[in-house]
Amino acid sequence: MVIDNLPEDLRSFAQEAFEFRQTLSPESDRGCALMAAAFLDSRLELLISKKLVDDRKIVQQFLEFNGVAGSFSSRIDFCYLTGLLTKSVYSDLNLIRKIRNEFGHRVEPISFETPEIRSRCEQLQNNNTPIDAWPRLKFTNTCFGVLSSIDASIIRVNSFKTPVDHLWTREEKEKSYLNFLNKFNGVLDGMSPELLCSKEGKMKIFGELIDSMYDETKTGTEDH
């Protein structure tokens, strides 16, 4: 079997896709659209979880139903805006989502031959079907073209890393405060009352204090 000859990191994805494609064949048009969209949704969830920082609790909240990326639509947008999807895959996923919604929200009998759905299928890009192919074939073929792109991103994605905190100890904070006071007093001691009350004097004090705070921040970062 061809799947057995694939690299290990691709084999499991290919096997799952192959098995899922087999489950779509006997489905009605409605079942096919709903199941295909749900499968792609779950793959996007996996892709996002691999991209985000390693904090399981926060990631779970982010992806749950009421979370920031809890819907098919928000997951599509997130993956596109973080550079995980090409523009054509992004477009196809939104068309697949709209086709799913047509089947999911309409109670009357409909199929891939229904004009609105056929029209959306005609706009799908990631497929290798003939121009006059059956709309359902264009839909399923595109779904698996999109799936292969998502799975490729899952394999090569690098997760975000949490920046390292540079927190000062109590002693470092006290030292910084004393240095700030000394700097402030030093600036005041070197100024005449006239200069102190002038705009130029106030700007000098402000500039010296800003420089002092920058030096303290830089020193504290280097120490860590």
Backbone as JSON, one array per atom type, in Angstrom:
{
  "sequence": "MVIDNLPEDLRSFAQEAFEFRQTLSPESDRGCALMAAAFLDSRLELLISKKLVDDRKIVQQFLEFNGVAGSFSSRIDFCYLTGLLTKSVYSDLNLIRKIRNEFGHRVEPISFETPEIRSRCEQLQNNNTPIDAWPRLKFTNTCFGVLSSIDASIIRVNSFKTPVDHLWTREEKEKSYLNFLNKFNGVLDGMSPELLCSKEGKMKIFGELIDSMYDETKTGTEDH",
  "N": [[0.86, -1.2, 0.0], [0.51, 2.26, -0.78], [0.55, 4.18, 1.27], [2.02, 2.97, 3.28], [4.61, 3.37, 2.49], [5.21, 5.96, 3.0], [6.91, 8.65, 4.79], [7.26, 8.44, 8.37], [6.12, 10.6, 9.84], [4.19, 11.5, 8.13], [2.58, 9.36, 7.62], [0.52, 8.67, 9.5], [-1.27, 10.81, 9.25], [-2.0, 10.57, 6.55], [-3.21, 8.06, 6.59], [-5.43, 8.5, 8.26], [-6.8, 10.4, 6.71], [-7.34, 8.88, 4.42], [-9.02, 6.86, 5.47], [-11.11, 8.45, 6.36], [-12.06, 9.51, 3.99], [-13.18, 7.29, 2.84], [-15.37, 6.94, 4.51], [-17.0, 9.01, 3.74], [-18.06, 8.4, 1.26], [-20.5, 6.71, 1.24], [-22.28, 8.5, 2.32], [-25.08, 10.81, 2.44], [-25.61, 13.83, 0.49], [-25.92, 15.95, 2.29], [-24.91, 14.84, 4.67], [-22.3, 14.34, 3.84], [-21.25, 16.96, 3.42], [-21.46, 18.09, 6.0], [-19.89, 16.33, 7.58], [-17.37, 16.45, 6.34], [-16.65, 19.14, 6.69], [-16.58, 19.22, 9.49], [-14.44, 17.52, 9.99], [-12.28, 18.92, 8.84], [-12.38, 21.15, 10.46], [-11.61, 20.05, 12.93], [-8.99, 19.43, 12.3], [-7.88, 21.96, 11.92], [-8.07, 22.85, 14.53], [-6.17, 21.19, 15.75], [-3.87, 22.11, 14.41], [-3.73, 24.78, 15.32], [-3.39, 24.35, 18.08], [-0.85, 23.29, 18.08], [0.62, 25.43, 17.24], [0.36, 27.41, 19.2], [1.62, 28.68, 22.38], [3.05, 26.49, 24.87], [0.85, 25.89, 26.93], [-1.38, 24.24, 28.34], [-3.9, 24.59, 29.63], [-4.69, 27.27, 29.05], [-4.66, 27.17, 26.28], [-6.69, 25.32, 25.84], [-8.9, 26.79, 26.76], [-8.85, 28.81, 24.86], [-9.57, 27.45, 22.58], [-12.01, 26.3, 23.1], [-15.66, 26.15, 22.84], [-16.78, 28.73, 23.43], [-14.52, 30.22, 23.26], [-11.79, 32.27, 21.95], [-10.92, 31.13, 19.54], [-12.97, 29.27, 18.94], [-14.8, 28.55, 17.02], [-15.46, 27.3, 13.69], [-15.17, 29.3, 11.76], [-13.64, 31.31, 13.12], [-11.31, 29.88, 13.58], [-10.38, 29.41, 11.01], [-9.8, 32.05, 10.23], [-7.84, 32.72, 12.16], [-5.73, 30.93, 11.58], [-5.07, 31.73, 9.0], [-4.29, 34.41, 9.4], [-2.04, 34.11, 10.95], [-0.23, 33.1, 9.24], [-0.39, 30.4, 8.56], [-1.95, 29.31, 6.62], [-2.41, 29.3, 3.08], [-3.63, 31.83, 0.8], [-5.46, 30.8, -1.04], [-6.26, 28.41, 0.16], [-7.4, 29.43, 2.45], [-9.57, 30.8, 1.29], [-10.97, 28.64, 0.14], [-11.63, 27.15, 2.43], [-13.45, 28.86, 3.67], [-15.49, 28.83, 1.77], [-16.2, 26.12, 1.94], [-17.12, 26.14, 4.57], [-19.37, 27.81, 4.27], [-20.91, 26.26, 2.54], [-21.33, 24.06, 4.19], [-22.92, 25.35, 6.11], [-25.2, 25.94, 4.59], [-26.26, 23.37, 4.17], [-26.6, 22.65, 6.82], [-28.4, 24.45, 7.95], [-30.71, 24.59, 6.48], [-33.89, 23.16, 6.13], [-35.32, 22.01, 4.11], [-35.23, 19.58, 1.4], [-32.08, 19.44, -0.07], [-29.21, 19.49, -2.26], [-25.9, 18.93, -3.65], [-26.38, 19.81, -6.14], [-28.11, 21.88, -5.89], [-28.69, 25.22, -6.81], [-27.36, 27.44, -5.36], [-25.44, 26.07, -3.87], [-24.07, 24.62, -5.8], [-22.96, 26.77, -7.18], [-21.13, 27.77, -5.3], [-19.4, 25.61, -5.16], [-18.28, 25.73, -7.66], [-16.47, 27.75, -7.34], [-14.39, 26.78, -5.86], [-10.91, 26.08, -5.4], [-8.64, 24.42, -4.78], [-8.38, 21.79, -6.18], [-8.29, 19.02, -8.5], [-10.09, 18.52, -10.49], [-12.1, 18.09, -13.5], [-13.48, 20.88, -15.35], [-16.22, 20.6, -15.78], [-16.99, 18.87, -13.82], [-18.91, 16.88, -11.47], [-20.55, 18.67, -8.88], [-20.38, 17.69, -6.2], [-18.12, 16.07, -6.34], [-16.15, 17.98, -6.87], [-16.27, 19.32, -4.48], [-15.54, 17.35, -2.49], [-13.03, 16.63, -3.46], [-11.67, 19.05, -3.24], [-11.77, 19.39, -0.48], [-9.98, 17.44, 0.43], [-7.7, 18.28, -0.82], [-7.29, 20.7, 0.52], [-7.04, 19.66, 3.08], [-4.58, 18.28, 2.89], [-2.84, 20.42, 2.73], [-3.23, 21.66, 5.22], [-2.34, 19.57, 6.91], [0.34, 19.45, 6.16], [1.21, 21.86, 7.19], [0.83, 21.35, 9.9], [2.81, 19.49, 10.38], [5.2, 20.89, 9.92], [5.09, 23.17, 11.48], [6.23, 25.66, 13.77], [6.05, 26.24, 17.18], [4.79, 29.06, 19.03], [6.83, 30.82, 21.37], [6.95, 31.49, 24.84], [7.88, 34.65, 26.02], [10.79, 35.29, 28.03], [10.51, 36.08, 31.43], [11.73, 38.99, 33.12], [12.04, 39.56, 36.04], [12.57, 41.68, 38.82], [14.24, 41.24, 41.95], [13.3, 41.93, 45.39], [15.41, 43.31, 46.59], [16.76, 44.3, 44.35], [14.84, 46.04, 43.35], [14.68, 47.93, 45.43], [17.27, 48.94, 45.32], [17.23, 50.09, 42.77], [15.34, 52.09, 43.16], [16.62, 53.74, 45.04], [18.82, 54.53, 43.52], [17.5, 55.99, 41.59], [16.47, 58.12, 43.13], [18.88, 59.27, 43.98], [19.91, 60.08, 41.53], [17.98, 61.93, 40.75], [18.19, 63.85, 42.82], [20.81, 64.59, 42.38], [20.64, 65.86, 39.9], [19.04, 68.06, 40.57], [20.71, 69.37, 42.42], [22.67, 70.36, 40.79], [21.63, 72.53, 39.48], [20.64, 75.91, 39.05], [18.31, 78.01, 40.9], [16.92, 79.64, 39.06], [17.24, 78.28, 36.62], [16.03, 75.9, 37.28], [13.34, 76.57, 37.43], [12.75, 77.18, 34.87], [11.63, 76.38, 31.49], [13.59, 75.05, 30.06], [15.12, 73.97, 32.12], [13.31, 72.18, 33.31], [12.96, 70.37, 31.22], [15.51, 69.33, 31.13], [15.7, 68.0, 33.59], [13.7, 66.08, 33.17], [14.77, 64.65, 30.98], [17.17, 63.63, 32.08], [16.15, 61.93, 34.05], [14.71, 60.08, 32.54], [16.83, 58.91, 31.13], [18.1, 57.74, 33.29], [16.22, 55.84, 34.16], [16.18, 54.19, 31.91], [18.8, 53.2, 31.94], [18.73, 51.73, 34.3], [16.84, 49.76, 33.7], [18.12, 48.44, 31.58], [20.43, 47.51, 32.85], [19.3, 45.79, 34.73], [18.15, 43.84, 33.08], [20.41, 42.76, 31.81], [21.69, 41.63, 34.0], [20.09, 39.47, 34.5]],
  "CA": [[0.0, 0.0, 0.0], [1.33, 3.46, -0.93], [0.66, 4.85, 2.57], [3.07, 2.33, 4.06], [5.91, 3.84, 2.02], [5.39, 7.36, 3.36], [7.64, 8.91, 6.03], [6.44, 8.16, 9.55], [5.34, 11.75, 10.27], [3.08, 11.69, 7.18], [1.79, 8.14, 7.48], [-0.7, 8.68, 10.31], [-2.19, 11.78, 8.65], [-2.5, 10.0, 5.3], [-4.1, 6.96, 6.95], [-6.68, 9.09, 8.76], [-7.49, 11.01, 5.57], [-7.83, 7.79, 3.57], [-10.16, 6.23, 6.14], [-12.22, 9.39, 6.4], [-12.61, 9.62, 2.63], [-14.03, 6.11, 2.64], [-16.63, 7.11, 5.25], [-17.83, 10.0, 3.06], [-18.66, 7.86, 0.03], [-21.91, 6.3, 1.34], [-23.08, 9.54, 2.96], [-25.92, 11.7, 1.64], [-24.93, 15.09, 0.26], [-25.93, 16.72, 3.54], [-23.96, 14.19, 5.59], [-20.96, 14.54, 3.29], [-20.84, 18.34, 3.67], [-21.31, 18.31, 7.44], [-18.78, 15.54, 8.1], [-16.11, 16.96, 5.78], [-16.35, 20.4, 7.37], [-16.22, 18.91, 10.88], [-13.1, 16.92, 9.97], [-11.34, 20.01, 8.61], [-12.42, 21.97, 11.68], [-10.78, 19.38, 13.94], [-7.58, 19.54, 11.88], [-7.47, 23.32, 12.25], [-7.89, 22.88, 15.99], [-4.87, 20.57, 16.02], [-2.84, 23.02, 13.91], [-3.63, 25.92, 16.24], [-2.83, 23.89, 19.36], [0.58, 23.09, 17.89], [1.23, 26.74, 17.03], [0.31, 28.23, 20.4], [2.6, 28.37, 23.42], [2.76, 25.25, 25.59], [0.1, 26.13, 28.17], [-2.55, 23.44, 27.98], [-5.15, 25.14, 30.16], [-5.06, 28.47, 28.3], [-4.94, 26.74, 24.91], [-8.01, 24.7, 25.87], [-9.88, 27.88, 26.86], [-8.79, 29.52, 23.6], [-10.18, 26.64, 21.53], [-13.33, 25.79, 23.45], [-16.76, 26.72, 22.05], [-16.93, 30.17, 23.66], [-13.2, 30.82, 23.24], [-11.43, 33.13, 20.82], [-10.87, 30.29, 18.33], [-13.86, 28.15, 19.23], [-15.67, 28.25, 15.89], [-14.8, 26.99, 12.42], [-14.84, 30.57, 11.13], [-12.53, 31.97, 13.82], [-10.1, 29.08, 13.39], [-9.91, 29.69, 9.65], [-9.2, 33.39, 10.25], [-6.62, 32.7, 12.97], [-4.67, 30.22, 10.86], [-4.65, 32.55, 7.87], [-3.62, 35.63, 9.87], [-0.75, 33.76, 11.53], [0.62, 32.58, 8.19], [-0.44, 28.94, 8.5], [-2.73, 28.92, 5.44], [-2.3, 30.15, 1.89], [-4.86, 32.57, 0.54], [-6.43, 29.94, -1.73], [-6.8, 27.48, 1.16], [-8.29, 30.26, 3.28], [-10.79, 31.03, 0.52], [-11.69, 27.37, 0.02], [-12.2, 26.79, 3.73], [-14.64, 29.68, 3.89], [-16.53, 28.3, 0.9], [-16.63, 24.86, 2.55], [-17.91, 26.52, 5.74], [-20.67, 28.31, 3.81], [-21.65, 25.1, 2.02], [-21.79, 23.33, 5.4], [-24.03, 26.09, 6.72], [-26.39, 25.75, 3.75], [-26.81, 22.05, 4.48], [-26.93, 22.53, 8.24], [-29.43, 25.38, 8.4], [-31.93, 24.5, 5.67], [-34.59, 21.92, 6.44], [-35.87, 21.4, 2.9], [-34.26, 18.73, 0.69], [-31.13, 20.12, -0.94], [-28.08, 18.66, -2.65], [-24.81, 19.69, -4.26], [-26.9, 20.35, -7.39], [-28.86, 23.09, -5.58], [-27.95, 26.32, -7.47], [-26.45, 28.2, -4.49], [-24.33, 25.21, -3.48], [-23.3, 24.37, -7.03], [-22.21, 28.0, -7.47], [-19.98, 27.83, -4.38], [-18.47, 24.55, -5.55], [-17.58, 26.19, -8.86], [-15.44, 28.7, -6.94], [-13.33, 26.08, -5.13], [-9.66, 26.15, -6.16], [-7.64, 23.39, -4.52], [-8.82, 20.49, -6.67], [-7.77, 18.7, -9.84], [-11.22, 17.95, -11.23], [-12.46, 18.78, -14.75], [-14.35, 22.05, -15.17], [-17.63, 20.19, -15.77], [-17.15, 17.76, -12.86], [-20.04, 16.9, -10.54], [-20.23, 19.56, -7.75], [-19.95, 16.95, -5.01], [-16.74, 15.64, -6.57], [-15.3, 19.16, -6.68], [-16.27, 19.61, -3.05], [-14.74, 16.38, -1.75], [-11.66, 16.72, -3.93], [-11.1, 20.25, -2.64], [-11.6, 19.15, 0.96], [-8.77, 16.68, 0.68], [-6.59, 19.15, -1.2], [-7.12, 21.61, 1.65], [-6.55, 18.85, 4.2], [-3.16, 18.0, 2.72], [-2.14, 21.66, 3.05], [-3.28, 21.81, 6.67], [-1.48, 18.56, 7.52], [1.73, 19.85, 5.92], [1.5, 22.93, 8.16], [0.92, 20.73, 11.22], [4.1, 18.8, 10.48], [6.36, 21.79, 9.91], [4.85, 24.37, 12.27], [7.01, 25.95, 14.97], [5.16, 26.86, 18.14], [5.18, 30.31, 19.67], [7.52, 30.66, 22.63], [6.66, 32.53, 25.82], [9.07, 35.45, 26.35], [11.32, 35.08, 29.38], [10.28, 37.19, 32.36], [12.89, 39.56, 33.79], [11.49, 40.16, 37.25], [13.57, 42.08, 39.79], [14.05, 40.86, 43.35], [13.02, 43.07, 46.25], [16.65, 44.06, 46.77], [17.04, 45.03, 43.11], [13.88, 47.13, 43.26], [15.09, 48.96, 46.38], [18.48, 49.55, 44.77], [16.82, 50.92, 41.64], [14.65, 53.26, 43.71], [17.63, 54.61, 45.64], [19.59, 55.11, 42.42], [16.64, 56.99, 40.97], [16.45, 59.29, 44.0], [20.2, 59.9, 43.93], [20.02, 60.75, 40.23], [17.09, 63.08, 40.8], [18.8, 64.86, 43.7], [22.02, 65.07, 41.72], [20.24, 66.81, 38.86], [18.58, 69.27, 41.23], [21.85, 70.06, 43.05], [23.5, 71.01, 39.76], [20.86, 73.54, 38.76], [20.32, 77.14, 39.78], [16.85, 78.19, 41.04], [16.36, 80.19, 37.84], [17.18, 77.22, 35.61], [15.08, 74.91, 37.77], [11.98, 77.04, 37.16], [12.57, 77.43, 33.44], [11.25, 75.25, 30.65], [14.82, 74.31, 29.75], [15.49, 73.19, 33.3], [12.37, 71.07, 33.47], [13.27, 69.38, 30.19], [16.77, 68.68, 31.52], [15.35, 67.04, 34.65], [12.96, 64.98, 32.54], [15.7, 63.86, 30.17], [18.09, 62.91, 32.97], [15.42, 60.86, 34.72], [14.42, 59.05, 31.53], [18.09, 58.19, 30.92], [18.35, 56.94, 34.49], [15.32, 54.68, 34.14], [16.63, 53.3, 30.84], [20.02, 52.53, 32.4], [18.35, 50.75, 35.32], [16.18, 48.66, 33.02], [19.13, 47.74, 30.81], [21.3, 46.8, 33.8], [18.54, 44.7, 35.33], [17.99, 42.8, 32.07], [21.71, 42.1, 31.62], [22.0, 40.84, 35.21], [19.31, 38.25, 34.48]],
  "C": [[0.89, 1.24, 0.0], [1.56, 4.14, 0.41], [1.81, 4.28, 3.38], [4.46, 2.81, 3.67], [6.19, 5.29, 2.38], [6.25, 7.49, 4.61], [6.71, 8.8, 7.23], [5.56, 9.34, 9.94], [4.16, 12.05, 9.35], [2.1, 10.53, 7.2], [0.47, 8.2, 8.25], [-1.73, 9.65, 9.73], [-2.82, 11.2, 7.38], [-3.5, 8.88, 5.58], [-5.46, 7.49, 7.41], [-7.48, 9.7, 7.61], [-8.09, 9.94, 4.66], [-9.07, 7.13, 4.17], [-11.37, 7.16, 6.15], [-12.88, 9.51, 5.02], [-13.55, 8.44, 2.35], [-15.38, 6.26, 3.35], [-17.55, 8.11, 4.56], [-18.62, 9.41, 1.9], [-20.12, 7.45, 0.18], [-22.83, 7.38, 1.91], [-23.96, 10.27, 1.95], [-25.12, 12.99, 1.4], [-24.85, 15.92, 1.54], [-24.9, 16.15, 4.52], [-22.52, 14.41, 5.14], [-20.44, 15.94, 3.63], [-20.57, 18.58, 5.15], [-20.1, 17.58, 8.0], [-17.44, 16.06, 7.6], [-15.7, 18.25, 6.49], [-15.91, 20.15, 8.81], [-14.81, 18.34, 10.96], [-12.04, 18.01, 9.77], [-11.26, 20.94, 9.83], [-11.51, 21.36, 12.75], [-9.3, 19.45, 13.59], [-7.04, 20.95, 12.15], [-7.23, 23.48, 13.75], [-6.52, 22.29, 16.37], [-3.73, 21.49, 15.59], [-2.64, 24.2, 14.86], [-3.0, 25.51, 17.55], [-1.34, 23.66, 19.26], [1.31, 24.41, 17.72], [1.33, 27.55, 18.31], [1.36, 27.8, 21.42], [2.12, 27.16, 24.23], [2.15, 25.55, 26.95], [-1.28, 25.5, 27.96], [-3.86, 24.06, 28.43], [-5.62, 26.35, 29.34], [-5.4, 28.12, 26.86], [-6.34, 26.12, 24.84], [-9.11, 25.76, 25.94], [-9.98, 28.64, 25.53], [-9.58, 28.8, 22.52], [-11.59, 26.15, 21.86], [-14.42, 26.62, 22.78], [-16.88, 28.23, 22.21], [-15.59, 30.9, 23.65], [-12.96, 31.65, 21.99], [-11.44, 32.35, 19.51], [-11.73, 29.05, 18.53], [-14.78, 27.77, 18.09], [-14.84, 27.94, 14.65], [-14.32, 28.29, 11.76], [-13.64, 31.23, 11.79], [-11.23, 31.2, 13.67], [-9.51, 29.3, 12.0], [-9.18, 31.03, 9.63], [-7.87, 33.37, 11.01], [-5.47, 32.06, 12.2], [-4.17, 31.03, 9.67], [-3.83, 33.75, 8.34], [-2.28, 35.35, 10.54], [0.15, 33.05, 10.52], [0.64, 31.08, 8.05], [-1.21, 28.43, 7.29], [-2.42, 29.85, 4.28], [-3.64, 30.84, 1.66], [-5.9, 31.7, -0.14], [-7.06, 28.93, -0.77], [-7.76, 28.21, 2.08], [-9.63, 30.47, 2.58], [-11.62, 29.77, 0.42], [-12.34, 26.96, 1.34], [-13.45, 27.61, 4.03], [-15.79, 29.25, 2.99], [-17.08, 26.99, 1.46], [-17.51, 25.14, 3.77], [-19.3, 27.01, 5.32], [-21.53, 27.19, 3.24], [-22.18, 24.26, 3.18], [-22.98, 24.03, 6.02], [-25.31, 25.96, 5.92], [-27.07, 24.43, 4.08], [-27.3, 21.97, 5.93], [-28.11, 23.36, 8.67], [-30.74, 25.29, 7.61], [-32.59, 23.13, 5.86], [-35.15, 21.24, 5.19], [-34.82, 20.52, 2.22], [-33.37, 19.56, -0.23], [-29.98, 19.17, -1.25], [-26.98, 19.54, -3.22], [-25.24, 20.28, -5.61], [-27.76, 21.59, -7.16], [-28.06, 24.3, -6.06], [-26.95, 27.06, -6.58], [-25.22, 27.37, -4.12], [-23.44, 24.89, -4.68], [-22.41, 25.58, -7.35], [-20.98, 28.11, -6.58], [-18.94, 26.77, -4.76], [-17.66, 24.95, -6.79], [-16.42, 27.13, -8.52], [-14.26, 28.05, -6.22], [-12.08, 25.94, -6.0], [-8.73, 24.95, -5.99], [-8.15, 21.99, -4.88], [-8.25, 20.27, -8.06], [-8.85, 18.06, -10.7], [-11.46, 18.72, -12.52], [-13.44, 19.93, -14.46], [-15.81, 21.63, -15.03], [-17.89, 19.04, -14.79], [-18.38, 17.98, -11.98], [-19.67, 17.77, -9.33], [-19.76, 18.82, -6.5], [-18.5, 16.49, -5.16], [-15.77, 16.81, -6.38], [-15.17, 19.48, -5.19], [-15.34, 18.66, -2.3], [-13.27, 16.44, -2.17], [-10.95, 17.93, -3.33], [-10.85, 20.05, -1.15], [-10.31, 18.42, 1.24], [-7.52, 17.41, 0.16], [-6.26, 20.12, -0.08], [-6.54, 20.86, 2.85], [-5.05, 18.59, 4.09], [-2.32, 19.24, 3.05], [-2.1, 21.9, 4.56], [-2.33, 20.84, 7.36], [0.0, 18.89, 7.32], [2.13, 20.94, 6.9], [1.65, 22.36, 9.57], [2.3, 20.11, 11.42], [5.26, 19.77, 10.63], [6.23, 23.0, 10.83], [5.8, 24.45, 13.47], [6.11, 26.7, 15.95], [5.71, 28.19, 18.63], [5.88, 29.99, 20.99], [7.17, 31.81, 23.57], [7.92, 33.32, 26.11], [9.5, 35.19, 27.79], [11.04, 36.31, 30.23], [11.6, 37.67, 32.94], [12.39, 40.32, 35.02], [12.6, 40.48, 38.23], [13.22, 41.52, 41.17], [13.73, 42.11, 44.16], [14.25, 43.96, 46.42], [16.98, 44.9, 45.53], [16.1, 46.22, 42.94], [14.27, 48.28, 44.19], [16.33, 49.69, 45.88], [18.14, 50.5, 43.64], [16.17, 52.2, 42.13], [15.64, 54.25, 44.3], [18.47, 55.28, 44.56], [18.81, 56.22, 41.73], [16.61, 58.28, 41.8], [17.78, 60.03, 43.96], [20.39, 60.68, 42.63], [19.18, 62.02, 40.23], [17.69, 64.21, 41.64], [20.06, 65.44, 43.08], [21.71, 66.1, 40.65], [19.82, 68.13, 39.49], [19.74, 70.06, 41.82], [22.68, 70.83, 42.02], [22.79, 72.12, 39.01], [20.59, 74.75, 39.65], [18.8, 77.26, 39.91], [16.2, 78.72, 39.77], [16.18, 79.12, 36.77], [16.13, 76.18, 35.99], [13.64, 75.29, 37.42], [11.71, 77.28, 35.68], [12.15, 76.16, 32.7], [12.46, 74.39, 30.32], [15.24, 73.43, 30.92], [14.6, 71.99, 33.51], [12.62, 69.97, 32.45], [14.55, 68.62, 30.53], [16.51, 67.63, 32.59], [14.67, 65.81, 34.04], [13.89, 64.07, 31.75], [16.64, 63.03, 31.02], [17.39, 61.72, 33.64], [15.07, 59.72, 33.76], [15.67, 58.22, 31.27], [18.39, 57.27, 32.09], [17.5, 55.68, 34.5], [15.73, 53.68, 33.07], [17.85, 52.52, 31.28], [19.69, 51.46, 33.42], [17.71, 49.53, 34.67], [17.19, 47.8, 32.26], [20.03, 46.92, 31.71], [20.58, 45.6, 34.39], [18.37, 43.55, 34.37], [19.29, 42.03, 31.87], [22.05, 41.21, 32.8], [21.26, 39.52, 35.2], [19.74, 37.36, 33.32]]
}
